[in-house]
Amino acid sequence: MNVEDSVVVKVVSDEPEAEIVCGLLRSNGLECGYRETEAIDSTLEDFIPSGPQEILVRRDDLEAAQALLAGAGR
């Protein structure tokens, strides 16, 4: 996925949750990825394996991804 053409659709608490969300998006035909946020607010940030993760989707898929994730939370 081209990072320049991607937008953040959701921020989750850690890498395992990011894997689950991306799995849901991918299973519905949406390309996605994730990365650590730059806003880790912890004195242990250099020692923890993963903190908050940004879920990225293509800009053209943003609305579909938002609708899918909104429906998954019900």
Beta strands, then each sheet from edge to edge (+ up, - down):
strand 1: 6-12
strand 2: 32-36
strand 3: 53-58
sheet 1: 1+ 3- 2+
end
